[in-house]
Amino acid sequence: MQAIRWRPDALDLLDQTKLPQEEIWHTYRTAHDVAQAIRDMKVRGAPAIGTAGAFAVAIEAHRLQDSGNLREQLLEAIAHLRQARPTAVNLNWAMDRMEAVIAATDDDAQLAQALYGKALQIAQDDLRVNRAIGDAGAALFETGVRILTHCNTGSLATTGYGTALGVIRSLHANGQLTHVYADETRPYLQGARLTAYELLHESIPFDIVTDSMAGHLMQQQMVDAVVVGADRIAKNGDTANKIGTYALAVLARYHGIPFYVAAPTSTIDLATTSGADIPIEQRSAREVTEICGQPIAPVGATALHPAFDVTPGELVTGIITEFGVVRAPYEKSLPALLKEAF
């Protein structure tokens, strides 16, 4: 399954706001329009946002290659893209790499090609990294495992394969997986709409559960592990992920169930000391009071919608990366991992 397609002058995105009822692709030819698609969650998931942002810079360079102030306009586009969604660090990570290409390329005539090449590398690396995460996660378990997951972390949220859902894919391919419980993930329903869509496509056995059912499933000993993704991991292991993740971690700790975070090293942000420093995106109240445009609350009702919450590192059993599983104390293990890897 693929949600991002690219070429030097355009980026095609599968509109995830329309899934699973409709499979609609949109074509984008400017960085500004890609930034809007990111804000509108037509493309979503931290790794996918990073990849889309990288190609947005590349197509902007192609569009403006005959412009007299190409570099200035590209840096403005990068600054605009950085603000599209503030919590996920992968977008900033990708923008840093595109800025580095601009700084290292002397000839403006070569800039569009160089930026497209870097975007291709980011996309190809993401697919390779996801498969490595899947294999590292699968190695944690024996057979007959039942996994509870939250939000959507598969091919739709990455360049391909997935992070937490990549672990589930690898478990299924190895014959280790018995069942998946996919939280519906209110209020945007990424689990019910998108994770279920991917699991059906892969013929992986699953049930959708409402977010409030998780505690009951754990109490009834129906869950062997929780595996989730991440949008930003601080130096101390505090992890920002889709709203509702923190509650799962607390429930898992109470019931003695391992709670794993699956994410590429590009999601680890050593410059962020703790979760207290992670910006939490606040989204529209309408995404709570409506479902797919249909009102479910009284007219005039107000709602809160923090899109993410932060799970303290002390509740995280391990962080599954492309280089293996990292465990506490994260203040030491995460810097050591990145130093050894890079």
Secondary structure, DSSP 4 states (H G I P E B T S, - for coil): --SEEEETTEEEEE-TTTTTT---EEEE-SHHHHHHHHHTTSS-SHHHHHHHHHHHHHHHHHHTTT-TTHHHHHHHHHHHHHTS-SS-HHHHHHHHHHHHHHHH---GGGHHHHHHHHHHHHHHHHHHHHHHHHHHHHTT--SSEEEEE-S--SGGGSSSS-SHHHHHHHHHHTT-EEEEEEE--TTTTHIIIIIHHHHHHHT--EEEE-GGGHHHHHHTT--SEEEE--SEEETTS-EEEETTHHHHHHHHHHTT--EEEE--GGGEETT--SGGGS---B--THHHHEETTEE-S-TT-----BSEEEE-GGG-SEEEETTEEE-S-HHHHHHHHHHHH-
